[in-house]
C-alpha cells in the first residue's frame, strides 16, 4: 500500500521538473505516519493514496523548511538537504513540494482542500512560535499546548479528518483522534528527551532545554520547585550541562513527578483518542495509540 | 482601490498570528503590479480585491524566499527581511504568506484556484532554474525563455487569466496578455541591466552577467561574435569587470545589435499582448504595455 503512495509522490514531483526530482530522491523517507493514517482510515483506494501522497509531500516540505530554520545538520540520522546542499536548495525544494501538493489538493472536495490548507497555515505559525519561544524561557502551559498543537498535531488532525471525510466517516471524531494522537506524540517525544539516553534517541539527550525549548516536563518541574531550586533551574537554561547538573536535573524531574505528570497527560489524550473512534473498532488505529502509550521511558 | 487590497492583505495575516503581522509590516510594499492588473481587468468588486490581495501575498512570499535563495541584502532599495532579521525569519514568514493565500484561494472557483496553484508550482521551479542556470554560462535561447516564463511571466499570466474569469471575460486572451507582458517586462529588465546606469537602476549596472545570469542580450551577442570575441566574452563571465572591459562589452552589445534585437523581441511580445485584448478597448491595460515599451534605453 505504502509503495503506491511513494510512487505517487515521486511521480507528482517528476511531473514538475527534472531538477526537482533529482533533489527529491535525496530526501530521507521517514516513517510515513500520516500516509499510514490515511490508508488505515479511508482504505486503499486511489483517492486515498493520492491524499496520503499530498499530505506526505506537505510534511516533507515543512521538514525541509524546518531544517533550514533550525539549522539542523541531520534528519532521521542522515544529513539534511540543507547540510548536503545548502539552505537555498532546501527552501526551493520545499516550495516545489508545497506548491505541487496544493495544486493536487484542488482535485479534492472543498472540505478536504480547506482543512489541509488551514492546517498548513497553522503549521507555519507553529514553527514560528517554536522559534519565538526558544528565545527565552517559556513557562506558560497554555502557550506550550498551542505551540505543539500547531507545530505537530494540526497536520495529523487534518490528516485524520480528511481521510475520514473521504470514506464518509465522521470527520469530527477522527479529527479529535488525530489531534490527540499528535499532542500525545509530541509530549512523549519531549519526555524522552529527558528520560532516554543518547543511544535510544539517536541524538543527544537533554537537548531541548539547551536549545531553548521549555517543554511540558520543564513547565511542571518549575511549578513544583522551591524558590532556590527554581533559581537553579533558570541558570541551566540554554546551557551545556555538567555531569552534576545533568544528574540534578534528571533527579528533580523524577522526584518532583514532572515526568510522570507529563506522561499521564499524554496517556489521557491517548485514551480520549481511542474513545473518539471506539465505535469504528479500527484495530490498526487503536494499535497506533497503544504503541505510543506503552513506549518505555 | 489599492488601499482596500492593502487592508485585506494586512487583515489576512493579522487573522493568522500576532507575531506574523509584526513581521509582515516590515516587508517593503512594491508596485503592486499584479493587484493593479486584477482591478483593471475585473473591476473593483470585493471578490476582485480579495483575488488581488491573495496574488500579492503569493508574490510577496515568493520574493521573501527569492531573497533568501539569492542572499539579497536589499529589496526595492530597503533592507530585505533576511538582511534585517535572518534567513529563517524570511522562510517562515514566506511560508505563512503562501499558506494563508492558498487557504483563501479555496473560496474561489476551481479554475481560479488551479490556475494560481499551477502558477506557483512553476514559479518555484523558475527560481530553481534561475539558480541552476547561474552555475555556468547558459546560451540556449529556449531555456532562457522557459526560465523567465516560469520565474516572472507565469504569475502575471495567471493573474490576468483569473481576473478575466472573475469578470466573465475570455481568460485565454487575458492569459496571453499577461504572459507576454511578463516576458517583455523581464526582457526589458535584462536589457536595462546593460544599457542603464547605476543611478537609474538603483543597483549596480552590468550585474547580471557577473552574477552568472546569461540574459537574452548576452545570448544574442554571443551568437553574433567572431571566435576571438566569443572567447573574450566567456572570460568575462562571473567576473568583476575593469573599466576597459565594461566599455568593450557595452560597445559590442550596441554594435552587434544584441540590445536592439532583444528590445524588438519585447516590443513584439507587447504588441501581441495588445492584440490579444484589443476587442476590450481597455485603455488602462493598453497603457501598461505602452509605458513598458516606451521606456528609455
Interface residues (C-beta under 8 A of the other chain):
Chain A: X16 X17 X19 X20 X65 X68 X69 X70 X71 X87 X88 X91 X92 X93 X95 X96 X98 X99 X100 X102 X103 X105 X106 X110 X113 X114 X117 X118 X120 X121 X123 X124 X125 X127 X128 X129 X131 X132
Chain B: X16 X17 X19 X20 X65 X68 X69 X70 X71 X87 X88 X91 X92 X93 X95 X96 X98 X99 X100 X102 X103 X105 X106 X110 X113 X114 X117 X118 X120 X121 X123 X124 X125 X127 X128 X129 X131 X132
